[in-house]
Amino acid sequence: MALFKHLFALIVRFIYFGLFCLNGVFIWSKMEKKILPAAAMEKILKKAGATRVSIDAKEALKDVLEDIAEEIGEKAVRLAKHSGRKTVKGKDIKLAAR
């Protein structure tokens, strides 16, 4: 029974955080928790000239920026690996963002 509880808790954590096992390889799904705060999105929009910002606008900007940042990050990791490094550097980010 204890093994079942432990296994169930592990499965719940994997599903919650978007971690799945495919042929013995763990991969992260796109369902993982978003990381940019909504307050930062409001600051960006207000700095751009908005007087008021809706919750929907904050969420939409957050989703778009996180998707773009993820794509840039993936490209930067590939550039670092191509250069024979494990560490992603600022130059990798700048080159990936082009």
Backbone torsions as a table, in degrees:
resi	resn	phi	psi	omega
1	MET	NA	-39.5	179.8
2	ALA	-64.8	-37.4	178.0
3	LEU	-63.4	-40.5	178.8
4	PHE	-62.8	-44.2	179.4
5	LYS	-62.7	-42.3	179.7
6	HIS	-64.7	-43.9	179.2
7	LEU	-64.8	-42.0	178.8
8	PHE	-62.3	-44.4	179.3
9	ALA	-62.7	-38.3	178.5
10	LEU	-65.2	-43.3	179.0
11	ILE	-64.5	-42.6	179.4
12	VAL	-61.8	-43.5	178.7
13	ARG	-63.1	-41.8	179.7
14	PHE	-62.5	-44.4	-179.8
15	ILE	-67.5	-43.0	-178.5
16	TYR	-61.4	-44.3	-177.6
17	PHE	-89.7	-1.6	175.0
18	GLY	82.4	22.7	-179.4
19	LEU	-96.2	126.4	-179.6
20	PHE	-128.8	152.3	179.0
21	CYS	-107.5	126.0	179.4
22	LEU	-127.6	110.0	-178.2
23	ASN	53.9	42.3	176.8
24	GLY	82.0	1.2	179.7
25	VAL	-111.9	125.3	179.1
26	PHE	-84.3	130.8	179.1
27	ILE	-129.5	149.5	177.1
28	TRP	-91.9	135.7	176.5
29	SER	-89.2	172.8	177.5
30	LYS	-75.6	-1.9	-178.2
31	MET	-80.8	-3.6	-173.4
32	GLU	-63.1	158.8	-174.5
33	LYS	-60.1	136.5	178.1
34	LYS	-76.4	153.6	-170.6
35	ILE	-117.4	-19.2	-178.4
36	LEU	-79.6	134.7	-179.8
37	PRO	-76.9	145.9	179.6
38	ALA	-64.6	-31.6	-179.9
39	ALA	-62.6	-35.9	178.2
40	ALA	-66.9	-34.8	178.5
41	MET	-66.2	-39.1	177.7
42	GLU	-64.1	-41.4	178.1
43	LYS	-61.9	-41.8	179.2
44	ILE	-62.4	-46.3	-178.1
45	LEU	-68.2	-36.9	177.7
46	LYS	-69.2	-36.8	177.1
47	LYS	-64.5	-29.6	178.6
48	ALA	-79.0	-6.8	175.3
49	GLY	118.2	-1.1	-180.0
50	ALA	-72.2	137.4	177.2
51	THR	-83.6	-44.6	178.0
52	ARG	-130.0	149.6	-177.5
53	VAL	-131.8	126.3	179.1
54	SER	-79.3	162.1	177.5
55	ILE	-62.8	-39.4	179.1
56	ASP	-61.6	-39.4	179.4
57	ALA	-65.8	-40.8	178.4
58	LYS	-62.0	-45.8	-179.1
59	GLU	-65.6	-40.2	-179.5
60	ALA	-64.7	-45.6	178.7
61	LEU	-63.8	-40.5	178.8
62	LYS	-60.1	-46.9	-179.7
63	ASP	-62.3	-45.2	-178.6
64	VAL	-63.7	-47.8	-178.2
65	LEU	-64.7	-39.0	179.1
66	GLU	-67.3	-37.2	177.2
67	ASP	-64.9	-44.6	178.7
68	ILE	-63.5	-43.9	-179.6
69	ALA	-63.6	-37.0	178.8
70	GLU	-65.9	-41.7	178.6
71	GLU	-63.9	-44.2	178.6
72	ILE	-63.2	-42.0	179.2
73	GLY	-61.6	-42.7	179.1
74	GLU	-63.6	-42.1	177.8
75	LYS	-64.6	-40.7	-179.2
76	ALA	-64.6	-38.5	177.4
77	VAL	-63.9	-43.2	177.9
78	ARG	-62.1	-40.7	178.5
79	LEU	-63.5	-42.3	178.8
80	ALA	-63.6	-43.5	178.5
81	LYS	-64.0	-39.5	178.6
82	HIS	-63.2	-31.2	178.6
83	SER	-83.8	1.5	178.3
84	GLY	81.0	22.6	-179.4
85	ARG	-118.0	153.6	171.9
86	LYS	-96.1	-20.8	-177.3
87	THR	-90.0	127.8	175.0
88	VAL	-84.5	127.3	-178.0
89	LYS	-108.6	168.7	-179.8
90	GLY	-58.2	-37.4	179.3
91	LYS	-64.6	-30.9	177.1
92	ASP	-67.6	-42.3	178.9
93	ILE	-63.2	-47.2	-178.5
94	LYS	-62.8	-40.5	179.0
95	LEU	-69.0	-39.8	-179.8
96	ALA	-67.3	-28.3	-177.7
97	ALA	-78.3	-12.2	179.8
98	ARG	-64.5	NA	NA
